[in-house]
Amino acid sequence: MAWEKGLKAIAVYRDGCKLSQPLSARNGISVSAVHDLTEQQVLDAAKKLMQVSPDTTFKRQLSSIVHRKRLPDRRSGFTQKAKVGGHTIFVRTGEYDDQTLGEIFIDMHKEGASFRSLLNCFAIAVSIGLQYGVPLEEYVEKFIFTRFEPSGPVDHPNIKTATSVIDYIFRLLALEYLDRQDLVQVKPGSVTKKERTILKKEDIASESITISYQDQTNTFLGHMMGDAPLCSTCGHITIRSGSCYKCLNCGTSMGCS
């Protein structure tokens, strides 16, 4: 009723406890009669009030408020490989269309069936919680600094040490989805996850262009070298210059000026 009316607070008074109480005992029940109730009678009455059958309006309203937001069949995310204390771990994520986190998968295939199964069940539990609206911040604050083996040095660009694989996982998720740079040892700067992806692609493209340019230069010089001798000054292979040879490394001209 309070939720339906949009109330901000509910105050409960014991009858007769205040001189200016807003309500008093009604329906023919006297204050003295209320005071004569035993502790067990009060508890029994409270239990009756708290019993809610599945077909009540309250239950239906509650189910309409809390519902599971399922991920699309085709979803984006990322897969991160790292080593925690020498043990390889793969963390894979699934995202909603707005790039918020909706599920995680954890794989440590060399740790035995029991440990791997526990990690899988843990990942499923976290994923269901995320889909029911549990904030990622709550998981991060609860599970970082969890301590058990394997732990120690981490092979990751930003996370260099972790107290457990669970600690590493939620440091990683906090960095990627909450931009929590205070939980990593090497801060990536103010660049967001999306911007880091774009910059990585640009670096790969730039590196490919540089390699292509170098290959073309080496091929061109290879045709010019022929039987060119070594430079008498630095030992670098010279190239033909007219009827003589010159060194591109130190500038020495052999036989001509």
N, C-alpha and C positions, 0 to 999 in steps of 0.2 A: 504493500500500500504506500509506503514511504517513497519507493522508487517510482510508482505510478504518479504520485502527487508532485514529484520533483523536489522533495524535501532535502535540505542540506544537513540536517542532524535529527537525532531522536534522543530524547531525554527520558530516562526511566527513574521514577521516584518510588521509594517505599512509603506507603500511605502514612501520613502523620509525621513525616520526618522534617517537613518545612512548614513554617507558619503561612507562607505565601505560595504553596504548591498550586500549580495550574489545575490539577484534577484531584478528585477525592474518590473514595470507594462508592460504587453505585450498585444498582440492581438489588437493593435490600440487604447488602452485605455490610455489616457494621465494622468499624475499625477494630473493635475488640475481637470480633470473630476472625478477622484476618490475622491478627496477632496471635490467636490461639492455634493456628495451623502448625503442625509439626514440620520438621525439616524434610522428612520423607514425603509428606503431602505436597510441599512446595516443589520438590524435585519431580514428583509424578505429574504435577500440573504443567511444569515446564516441558517435560518430555512429550506430553500430549500436544502442546503448542508447536513443538519442533517437528512432529511427525507430518510429513508431506507425502501424499500418495503420488504415483507417477502421472496420473491423469489430471492433476490440479492445474489451475491457471499459472501458479508460480513456477511449476516445473516447465511448462511450455514456454513461459517468458524467459526462463533461464537458458533453455536450449536455443532460443532464438538469438540470445546475446552472444553466447560462446559457440562458435562453429569453426570447423577446420577449413582453412584456405588451401586448397590443393594446388600443386604446381602444374603448369601446362605439360602436355606429353613431350613436347620438344622444348628443352630448356637449355639455357647457357650456364656458364660457370667456369671454373678453372681446376686444373690438376697440378698439385705441387708435390714434387719429390724432394725429400730431405733425409738427412741422417741424424738420429738422436742417439748419442752415446755409441756410435758405430752401427746402429741398427737402422736399416732403410725403412722409411714410412712414406706412404702415398696418401695425400688428403685430396679428396675431390668434392666439389661443391655443386649444388644446383640452385639456380636463381629464378626469381619471378621475373615478369616482364619489366618491372621497374628496377631490376638489378639488386634487389634485396635478397638476403639469404633465406633459403627455404629448406635445405637439406644438406647433410654432409655424409661422406663415405670415408671410411678409414681402412687401410690395408697394410698389414705387416705380415707378409706371407711366410717368413722364416721363423716366426715366434711360436709355432705350434698351434694345434687346432683349438685348444681351450682359450688361449689368450686372444687369438684372432676372432673367435666367436664372441667373446666378451666385448671386444672393441666394436664389432658389428652391431651387437645389441645396444651398446651405448650410443652409437651413431644413430640408430633408428629412433631411440628414445628422445635424443636431442632434436632430431628432425621433426618428429611428431609435435614436440613442444613448440618449435618454431612455427609450425603450420597452424597451431592453435593460438598463436599470438604471444607466446612467452618472449620477451625482449632478449636479443642477443647479449645485451649488457649484463643481464642477470646471470647468464651462463658464464660469461667472461669473469665476472667478479667472484663467482662461486668456485671455478675450477682452475684459475691461474694459481701458481705456486703449489699445486698438488705435487707431492713428493713420493716417487717410487721409481724403481728401475724398470727399463733403461732410462738413464738420464745423463746429463753432462753436455759436452760440446755438440753444437748443432751446425750442420752443413747447410746454411741458408744465408742469402745476402744480407738480411737485416737481423735475424734472430741467431745469436751466436752461442747461447747456452740455455738450457731448460732443465727444470727439476723433474720432469717426467714427459712422456709423450702427450698426455692430456694437457699439461702446461704449455707445451709447444703448440698444440692444435689451436687452443683458444688465444694464444698470443698471435698466431697467424691470422685467425678469423678477425680478431680485434684490429689488426693492422689493415687488412684488406677491406673490411666492411664498416668499421667504425673510425678508421684513421687514428687509432690509438698509438701514437708514436712513443708514448711514455712506457710502453711495455716491450719495446725492442731495444737491442743494444746498439744497432747502427740505424740511425734515423734516415729515411729516404728523402727527407725534405718535405715541402708543402705540395708535392705533386700527388694528385689523386690516383686511384687505381686505374681509371680509364685513361688518364693522361700518361701513366707509366706504360700502358699497353701500346699507345700510339707512339711514344718515344722509342720503345723497343723495336717496333716495326720500322721506324725511320732509321734507326741505327743499323738494322740488318740491311735495309736497302742501300744506305750510304756505304756500308762495308762491301756490299756486292759491287757497287759502282767502282770503288777504289781498286778492288781485286781485278775487275775487268780492265781498268785503265792500265794497271801494272802489267797484266798479261799482254796487252797490246804493245806496250812499250818494250817489253822483253823480246817479243816476237820481231818487232821492227829492228831493234839493235842486233838481234841474232843474225838477221840477213846482212847487216852492215859489217859484222865482225869478220866473217870469212876465216882467213888464216892470220888474223891480227895477233901480234905478239903481246906479251905482258909488259906493263908499264915499268920502265927502269927505275922509277922513283918510288911508287907505292905498291907495285905488283898487281894492280887492277887490270883487267882485260881492256885493251884499247879498241878503238873503232877506226875504220878507214876514213881519212880526210884527204881527198884528192889522191895524190900518189904516195902520201905518208899516213901516219897513224897518230891519233891523239887520245889522251886519257880524259874521260869525263869525270873521274874521281878527283884528281889533283890538278888537271889542266896541262900536264906535260905534253909537249909536242915532240914526236920522235922523227927526226930527219928533216922536218920542214919547220918553218916559222910561220 
